[in-house]
Amino acid sequence: MTAWRLIALAAFLVLGSDVRAEDMVIQIENFTFNPAELTIKPGTTVTWKNADDIPHSVVEDGTKFRSKPLDTGETFSMTFTDAGEIGYFCGLHPHMKGKIIVKP
Amino acid sequence: MADDHHDEGGISRRHALECMLWAGTGVLWAVTGGVPRSIGLLDSAAAATATGLTFLQISDSHVGFDKPANPHAIDTLKEAIDRIKAMPQKPSFMLHTGDITHLSKPAEFDNAAQLIGSAGLQVHYVPGEHDIVDEGTGKAYLERYGQNTKGAGWYSFDQGGVHFIGLVNVANLKAGGLGFLGPDQLEWLEDDVKGLSASTPIVVFAHIPLWSVYPNWGWGTDDAAVALGYLKRFGSVTVLNGHIHQLMQKVEGNVTFHTARSTAFPQPAPGTAPSPGPMLVPAEKLRSVLGITSVHYTQGKEALAITDTALADR
């Protein structure tokens, strides 16, 4: 097996596995983001996963980013590089709110 | 359900407001003497004797929904449409109060249009939040239903002496908020009703309830009070909504608020479940699941009776 094939395989194993150890998952269940507030280190990838039987979305409070509608079981990921607080809500059910705190 | 009729103060039964629950056909409205009252979809005698304008409301078809609460939402919509087709007297038109589709997908819009169109009635739509989650956040809906509308799809029309106003309260929603009409639409509304005589009956239809049903679950509209303020001077205002997949009614002065049932799946009564998500009921109960009856009566007013019929009803 050539070197690049090994690298490709390694990449597949990493990307193909659920989520990398340092990354975080926010469950969307019962019309809430769980956890609603999450503190992470810069460079962390956050994955939202919808466990409800109704679609939800993830929209930054100032609409700086917006996920597509997430149907049951679907996910949306964002990597946060800069320190700060990011408020977000569900574009379909805006009373659902969450917050990401990025702290070095 | 007749046992829930209240005959108060010698007022005859026909003055009572009656609400019978259903699992998803439609509400047939008749406007007699300028005041809308609804009659049973299946009550052919009532339909036959109704004079004036009659119209239908369907809501929350969620075409594309296939989860356990109803794996075949398209089938129950079809059943609802078949009932409408079988009505002995054709209503003048139909209102659809949003969530036509589940995920704003082109195929869902196509299937919905084909099925609903097969009733052979003119349909006036307003979008639900599920109809504007395409990449263009509402572009797909407007391309299909936005002709002769303003902004996110609001408009008004007159028929049978009634002024109908279709409002959009699902666009540009704000973090932490409820349904939202927005300043542009409110300004348009104020202008739209300015020239109307106060005796003109008004029917407002929008997806999310324009009254505070249960804000904890987002069941309300933040700036609805402004809109209702513009309608205060009118003698008869009827507000028809969907979104909550269950029948509710409230009468406040000259304004009657009513929410219709879904043709797709039921949702729990406010606060009775951890969340407002689709309510799972045994399959054999789906078509008759929603069986509460409420009766309202307003003294000195002509009746506005709302009768809903379950798909399971004959």
Interface residues (C-beta under 8 A of the other chain):
Chain A: N30 F31 T32 D52 D53 I54 P55 S57 V59 D61 R66 K68 P69 D71 T72 G87 Y88 F89 G91 L92 H93 P94 H95 M96 K97
Chain B: K67 P68 A69 H102 L103 S104 E129 H130 V133 E135 T137 L173 K174 A175 G176 G177 L178 P215 N216 W217 G218 P274 S275 P276 G277 P278
